[in-house]
Amino acid sequence: MQTTTNDAHPLCTNADTVGPCTLAPRTRAPPRSRAGSPRPVDPRKLRADDLRYLLAVSRTGRLVTAADALGVDHTTVSRRIAALEKRLGLRLIERGPEG
């Protein structure tokens, strides 16, 4: 089994599939508070399922395939990742027309 690593994002090491990174490149700075320092993310406000969905998408490279592997509808995966992105204040995956 071949492993690929994309230096654009630390989560793009994947032993299950070989292909381009599906996670968004780091183009935006972390959210900042009014004082100018990075706003911390409270880990208690993150849902474990949201992180599990993100991991499945990073492993499979597609929302639909990740949803099949998780046993949920692809709209659920998309919605939960969008909620996670909003909570963190940054884009985590590149969405293409093919899912």
Backbone torsions as a table, in degrees:
resi	resn	phi	psi	omega
1	MET	NA	136.5	-176.5
2	GLN	-101.1	142.3	179.6
3	THR	-112.7	136.7	175.6
4	THR	-113.8	150.3	176.8
5	THR	-132.2	130.9	176.2
6	ASN	-113.6	119.6	-176.7
7	ASP	-69.8	-9.1	-179.3
8	ALA	-69.2	-24.3	-177.9
9	HIS	-152.6	134.8	-175.8
10	PRO	-67.2	-19.8	-179.3
11	LEU	-86.6	4.8	-174.2
12	CYS	-89.5	13.7	171.5
13	THR	-85.5	123.7	-172.0
14	ASN	-143.6	117.2	-179.9
15	ALA	-85.3	-13.3	-175.7
16	ASP	-85.8	-34.8	-177.0
17	THR	-135.1	157.2	176.2
18	VAL	-118.5	125.1	-178.8
19	GLY	168.4	-175.4	-177.4
20	PRO	-70.2	155.7	177.9
21	CYS	-66.7	132.0	177.8
22	THR	-95.9	-8.9	178.7
23	LEU	-82.8	146.5	-177.3
24	ALA	-66.9	140.8	176.2
25	PRO	-66.3	156.6	-179.8
26	ARG	-76.5	95.6	-178.8
27	THR	-112.9	-18.7	-179.0
28	ARG	-115.7	146.2	176.3
29	ALA	-72.7	158.0	177.2
30	PRO	-62.5	155.8	-179.9
31	PRO	-58.7	144.3	-178.5
32	ARG	-117.8	149.3	175.4
33	SER	-80.0	176.2	179.4
34	ARG	-63.1	-27.3	179.5
35	ALA	-76.1	-10.0	177.1
36	GLY	98.6	-8.2	178.7
37	SER	-88.2	153.5	-179.7
38	PRO	-57.6	137.5	179.4
39	ARG	-80.5	123.2	179.5
40	PRO	-71.2	149.8	177.3
41	VAL	-100.6	124.7	178.9
42	ASP	-77.5	112.1	-177.0
43	PRO	-62.1	-20.5	178.6
44	ARG	-70.7	-17.6	179.8
45	LYS	-92.3	-2.3	176.9
46	LEU	-91.1	137.9	178.5
47	ARG	-92.8	134.5	-180.0
48	ALA	-60.1	-38.1	179.0
49	ASP	-62.1	-38.0	179.4
50	ASP	-61.8	-41.5	178.5
51	LEU	-68.6	-35.8	177.6
52	ARG	-65.1	-40.3	177.9
53	TYR	-65.4	-42.4	178.1
54	LEU	-61.8	-42.7	178.7
55	LEU	-62.9	-41.4	179.3
56	ALA	-63.8	-40.9	178.3
57	VAL	-66.1	-40.4	179.9
58	SER	-66.7	-31.6	178.7
59	ARG	-75.8	-40.0	-175.3
60	THR	-92.2	-29.3	179.9
61	GLY	86.2	-0.3	-179.1
62	ARG	-144.8	141.6	178.7
63	LEU	-64.0	-42.9	-176.4
64	VAL	-65.4	-43.6	179.4
65	THR	-65.6	-40.6	177.5
66	ALA	-62.7	-42.5	179.4
67	ALA	-62.2	-42.4	177.4
68	ASP	-60.9	-42.7	-179.7
69	ALA	-65.9	-32.7	-178.7
70	LEU	-87.3	-13.4	-179.4
71	GLY	76.8	29.3	177.9
72	VAL	-128.4	170.7	178.0
73	ASP	-75.4	149.8	-178.0
74	HIS	-64.5	-26.7	177.9
75	THR	-68.6	-30.4	176.5
76	THR	-65.3	-45.4	179.3
77	VAL	-61.5	-46.5	-179.9
78	SER	-61.2	-45.2	-179.3
79	ARG	-64.1	-42.8	-178.2
80	ARG	-70.2	-37.1	177.4
81	ILE	-68.6	-38.5	176.6
82	ALA	-62.0	-39.7	177.8
83	ALA	-65.1	-40.3	178.0
84	LEU	-64.9	-42.6	177.7
85	GLU	-60.9	-41.7	179.4
86	LYS	-65.3	-43.2	-179.5
87	ARG	-63.1	-38.6	-179.8
88	LEU	-83.1	-21.7	-179.6
89	GLY	79.1	25.1	177.0
90	LEU	-153.4	155.8	-179.8
91	ARG	-80.7	132.2	-177.4
92	LEU	-103.1	-32.6	-179.3
93	ILE	-131.5	153.0	173.1
94	GLU	-88.2	124.9	178.3
95	ARG	-99.4	126.2	178.3
96	GLY	-110.1	173.0	-178.9
97	PRO	-67.3	-18.7	-178.0
98	GLU	-96.8	5.0	177.4
99	GLY	79.6	NA	NA
